[in-house]
Amino acid sequence: MVRYEVTLNVKKDIESGFEIWLEKHVKEMLTFKGFVRASIHKDLCSNNNISIITVNYILINITYLKLYFNSKSEKMRQDGIDNFPHGFTASRKIYDDEVEVNL
């Protein structure tokens, strides 16, 4: 499995509308081949002006993520920019989630 993590810094004045849009966005992402599940996490330590929201997508393997990058990512990213042109920034990371640790 591969985890694709998107961290969003969202201005507080658009936060509620952004969260509604984000839920729809994540549901659409889960329709793409290889995407298994997703979770949305809101940082409880965000400051007064910015909310930090992290979305974790789990994919079957890196091949499906590359397919997404090559065929769908530009459209999906542009949708957020079109809806909230000056309201957020995004950063992305990719993790190999193959290792399981039992504590």
C-alpha positions as protocol buffer text, in pm:
chain_id: "A"
residue {
  index: 1
  type: MET
  ca { x: 0 y: 0 z: 0 }
}
residue {
  index: 2
  type: VAL
  ca { x: 98 y: 363 z: -57 }
}
residue {
  index: 3
  type: ARG
  ca { x: -20 y: 666 z: 137 }
}
residue {
  index: 4
  type: TYR
  ca { x: -60 y: 994 z: -49 }
}
residue {
  index: 5
  type: GLU
  ca { x: -84 y: 1278 z: 201 }
}
residue {
  index: 6
  type: VAL
  ca { x: -207 y: 1626 z: 114 }
}
residue {
  index: 7
  type: THR
  ca { x: -169 y: 1900 z: 376 }
}
residue {
  index: 8
  type: LEU
  ca { x: -386 y: 2205 z: 326 }
}
residue {
  index: 9
  type: ASN
  ca { x: -340 y: 2543 z: 494 }
}
residue {
  index: 10
  type: VAL
  ca { x: -682 y: 2704 z: 468 }
}
residue {
  index: 11
  type: LYS
  ca { x: -771 y: 3062 z: 556 }
}
residue {
  index: 12
  type: LYS
  ca { x: -1030 y: 3068 z: 836 }
}
residue {
  index: 13
  type: ASP
  ca { x: -1264 y: 3297 z: 642 }
}
residue {
  index: 14
  type: ILE
  ca { x: -1326 y: 3026 z: 377 }
}
residue {
  index: 15
  type: GLU
  ca { x: -1295 y: 2725 z: 605 }
}
residue {
  index: 16
  type: SER
  ca { x: -1659 y: 2611 z: 617 }
}
residue {
  index: 17
  type: GLY
  ca { x: -1708 y: 2635 z: 240 }
}
residue {
  index: 18
  type: PHE
  ca { x: -1373 y: 2471 z: 180 }
}
residue {
  index: 19
  type: GLU
  ca { x: -1460 y: 2176 z: 404 }
}
residue {
  index: 20
  type: ILE
  ca { x: -1785 y: 2117 z: 211 }
}
residue {
  index: 21
  type: TRP
  ca { x: -1594 y: 2128 z: -118 }
}
residue {
  index: 22
  type: LEU
  ca { x: -1319 y: 1904 z: 21 }
}
residue {
  index: 23
  type: GLU
  ca { x: -1560 y: 1624 z: 115 }
}
residue {
  index: 24
  type: LYS
  ca { x: -1690 y: 1615 z: -243 }
}
residue {
  index: 25
  type: HIS
  ca { x: -1334 y: 1631 z: -377 }
}
residue {
  index: 26
  type: VAL
  ca { x: -1222 y: 1335 z: -164 }
}
residue {
  index: 27
  type: LYS
  ca { x: -1526 y: 1130 z: -271 }
}
residue {
  index: 28
  type: GLU
  ca { x: -1437 y: 1194 z: -634 }
}
residue {
  index: 29
  type: MET
  ca { x: -1075 y: 1093 z: -570 }
}
residue {
  index: 30
  type: LEU
  ca { x: -1199 y: 761 z: -433 }
}
residue {
  index: 31
  type: THR
  ca { x: -1361 y: 683 z: -769 }
}
residue {
  index: 32
  type: PHE
  ca { x: -1019 y: 667 z: -935 }
}
residue {
  index: 33
  type: LYS
  ca { x: -864 y: 329 z: -998 }
}
residue {
  index: 34
  type: GLY
  ca { x: -631 y: 213 z: -721 }
}
residue {
  index: 35
  type: PHE
  ca { x: -763 y: 448 z: -451 }
}
residue {
  index: 36
  type: VAL
  ca { x: -883 y: 234 z: -160 }
}
residue {
  index: 37
  type: ARG
  ca { x: -982 y: 477 z: 116 }
}
residue {
  index: 38
  type: ALA
  ca { x: -925 y: 826 z: 251 }
}
residue {
  index: 39
  type: SER
  ca { x: -940 y: 1012 z: 579 }
}
residue {
  index: 40
  type: ILE
  ca { x: -958 y: 1382 z: 659 }
}
residue {
  index: 41
  type: HIS
  ca { x: -787 y: 1520 z: 970 }
}
residue {
  index: 42
  type: LYS
  ca { x: -812 y: 1870 z: 1112 }
}
residue {
  index: 43
  type: ASP
  ca { x: -520 y: 1995 z: 1320 }
}
residue {
  index: 44
  type: LEU
  ca { x: -650 y: 2103 z: 1660 }
}
residue {
  index: 45
  type: CYS
  ca { x: -350 y: 2331 z: 1709 }
}
residue {
  index: 46
  type: SER
  ca { x: -415 y: 2553 z: 1407 }
}
residue {
  index: 47
  type: ASN
  ca { x: -366 y: 2924 z: 1464 }
}
residue {
  index: 48
  type: ASN
  ca { x: -636 y: 3193 z: 1448 }
}
residue {
  index: 49
  type: ASN
  ca { x: -593 y: 3273 z: 1078 }
}
residue {
  index: 50
  type: ILE
  ca { x: -518 y: 2932 z: 924 }
}
residue {
  index: 51
  type: SER
  ca { x: -670 y: 2587 z: 963 }
}
residue {
  index: 52
  type: ILE
  ca { x: -450 y: 2290 z: 880 }
}
residue {
  index: 53
  type: ILE
  ca { x: -631 y: 1998 z: 722 }
}
residue {
  index: 54
  type: THR
  ca { x: -456 y: 1678 z: 618 }
}
residue {
  index: 55
  type: VAL
  ca { x: -604 y: 1426 z: 379 }
}
residue {
  index: 56
  type: ASN
  ca { x: -458 y: 1076 z: 363 }
}
residue {
  index: 57
  type: TYR
  ca { x: -536 y: 863 z: 60 }
}
residue {
  index: 58
  type: ILE
  ca { x: -449 y: 494 z: 61 }
}
residue {
  index: 59
  type: LEU
  ca { x: -371 y: 338 z: -277 }
}
residue {
  index: 60
  type: ILE
  ca { x: -302 y: -19 z: -379 }
}
residue {
  index: 61
  type: ASN
  ca { x: 46 y: 69 z: -504 }
}
residue {
  index: 62
  type: ILE
  ca { x: 261 y: 345 z: -651 }
}
residue {
  index: 63
  type: THR
  ca { x: 160 y: 252 z: -1007 }
}
residue {
  index: 64
  type: TYR
  ca { x: -194 y: 376 z: -944 }
}
residue {
  index: 65
  type: LEU
  ca { x: -64 y: 698 z: -791 }
}
residue {
  index: 66
  type: LYS
  ca { x: 153 y: 760 z: -1097 }
}
residue {
  index: 67
  type: LEU
  ca { x: -151 y: 694 z: -1317 }
}
residue {
  index: 68
  type: TYR
  ca { x: -341 y: 957 z: -1117 }
}
residue {
  index: 69
  type: PHE
  ca { x: -56 y: 1207 z: -1152 }
}
residue {
  index: 70
  type: ASN
  ca { x: -39 y: 1149 z: -1529 }
}
residue {
  index: 71
  type: SER
  ca { x: -410 y: 1162 z: -1603 }
}
residue {
  index: 72
  type: LYS
  ca { x: -617 y: 1331 z: -1333 }
}
residue {
  index: 73
  type: SER
  ca { x: -412 y: 1537 z: -1088 }
}
residue {
  index: 74
  type: GLU
  ca { x: -398 y: 1856 z: -1293 }
}
residue {
  index: 75
  type: LYS
  ca { x: -778 y: 1873 z: -1324 }
}
residue {
  index: 76
  type: MET
  ca { x: -835 y: 1789 z: -958 }
}
residue {
  index: 77
  type: ARG
  ca { x: -585 y: 2048 z: -835 }
}
residue {
  index: 78
  type: GLN
  ca { x: -724 y: 2314 z: -1069 }
}
residue {
  index: 79
  type: ASP
  ca { x: -1074 y: 2258 z: -930 }
}
residue {
  index: 80
  type: GLY
  ca { x: -956 y: 2369 z: -586 }
}
residue {
  index: 81
  type: ILE
  ca { x: -775 y: 2670 z: -727 }
}
residue {
  index: 82
  type: ASP
  ca { x: -1082 y: 2771 z: -931 }
}
residue {
  index: 83
  type: ASN
  ca { x: -1311 y: 2749 z: -628 }
}
residue {
  index: 84
  type: PHE
  ca { x: -1072 y: 2907 z: -375 }
}
residue {
  index: 85
  type: PRO
  ca { x: -812 y: 3104 z: -575 }
}
residue {
  index: 86
  type: HIS
  ca { x: -647 y: 3282 z: -280 }
}
residue {
  index: 87
  type: GLY
  ca { x: -768 y: 3085 z: 17 }
}
residue {
  index: 88
  type: PHE
  ca { x: -535 y: 2790 z: 62 }
}
residue {
  index: 89
  type: THR
  ca { x: -201 y: 2630 z: -9 }
}
residue {
  index: 90
  type: ALA
  ca { x: -125 y: 2261 z: -46 }
}
residue {
  index: 91
  type: SER
  ca { x: 177 y: 2040 z: 5 }
}
residue {
  index: 92
  type: ARG
  ca { x: 205 y: 1671 z: -72 }
}
residue {
  index: 93
  type: LYS
  ca { x: 400 y: 1369 z: 48 }
}
residue {
  index: 94
  type: ILE
  ca { x: 408 y: 1005 z: -53 }
}
residue {
  index: 95
  type: TYR
  ca { x: 472 y: 726 z: 196 }
}
residue {
  index: 96
  type: ASP
  ca { x: 534 y: 355 z: 159 }
}
residue {
  index: 97
  type: ASP
  ca { x: 296 y: 198 z: 412 }
}
residue {
  index: 98
  type: GLU
  ca { x: 422 y: -157 z: 372 }
}
residue {
  index: 99
  type: VAL
  ca { x: 570 y: -183 z: 720 }
}
residue {
  index: 100
  type: GLU
  ca { x: 340 y: -274 z: 1006 }
}
residue {
  index: 101
  type: VAL
  ca { x: 454 y: -236 z: 1365 }
}
residue {
  index: 102
  type: ASN
  ca { x: 275 y: -401 z: 1655 }
}
residue {
  index: 103
  type: LEU
  ca { x: 315 y: -224 z: 1987 }
}
